[in-house]
Amino acid sequence: MKLVPRAYRPSIVVRRNAMRRGLFGSSTLWTGVAVVVFGRNALKSLLGKQPERIDKVRLRMGEQLIIRTAKPLSRREQRRTGITRATLLAQAEADVRAAKRAS
């Protein structure tokens, strides 16, 4: 099955029309479409959670990378246990340093 060229994909066509006819043109319908299309991405980047890089590791031949995850605590549980963001970051950095020394 052939792929549709990028310029003719429906999402690209809608974005292009929203820019040309709405923002640079005089159509109120396409202006509304532009607000929805571009505003959604802007809100998601401003209000959404962003991943935080703790460490970047370059692996060589024969090395392994072990990734562990844990279920996040609720705010109430964090307050009860006295866990802060700073303590979590310090613990993660200590774990990374210990893993580097061990290998």
FENGILIN-V618822 format. One record per backbone hydrogen bond with DSSP energy under -1.0 kcal/mol. NH is the residue of the N-H (numbers start at 1). CO is the residue of the C=O. E is the energy in kcal/mol with one decimal. If there is no record, write none. Layout:
nh:NH co:CO e:E
nh:NH co:CO e:E
//
This chain:
nh:8 co:5 e:-1.7
nh:9 co:6 e:-1.2
nh:13 co:9 e:-2.5
nh:14 co:10 e:-2.5
nh:15 co:11 e:-2.0
nh:16 co:12 e:-2.6
nh:17 co:13 e:-2.6
nh:18 co:14 e:-2.4
nh:19 co:15 e:-2.0
nh:20 co:16 e:-2.8
nh:21 co:17 e:-2.5
nh:23 co:18 e:-1.9
nh:24 co:19 e:-2.5
nh:27 co:21 e:-2.1
nh:31 co:27 e:-1.4
nh:32 co:28 e:-2.1
nh:33 co:29 e:-2.0
nh:34 co:30 e:-2.3
nh:35 co:31 e:-2.3
nh:36 co:32 e:-2.1
nh:37 co:33 e:-2.9
nh:38 co:34 e:-2.7
nh:39 co:35 e:-1.8
nh:40 co:36 e:-1.6
nh:42 co:38 e:-1.7
nh:43 co:39 e:-2.7
nh:44 co:40 e:-2.2
nh:45 co:41 e:-2.0
nh:46 co:42 e:-1.9
nh:47 co:43 e:-3.1
nh:48 co:44 e:-1.7
nh:63 co:60 e:-2.0
nh:78 co:74 e:-2.4
nh:79 co:75 e:-2.4
nh:80 co:76 e:-2.3
nh:81 co:77 e:-2.2
nh:82 co:78 e:-1.2
nh:83 co:78 e:-1.7
nh:88 co:84 e:-2.0
nh:89 co:85 e:-2.5
nh:90 co:86 e:-2.4
nh:91 co:87 e:-2.3
nh:92 co:88 e:-2.4
nh:93 co:89 e:-2.6
nh:94 co:90 e:-2.2
nh:95 co:91 e:-2.2
nh:96 co:92 e:-2.2
nh:97 co:93 e:-2.5
nh:98 co:94 e:-2.4
nh:99 co:95 e:-2.2
nh:100 co:96 e:-2.1
nh:101 co:97 e:-2.2
nh:102 co:98 e:-2.0
nh:103 co:99 e:-1.3
//
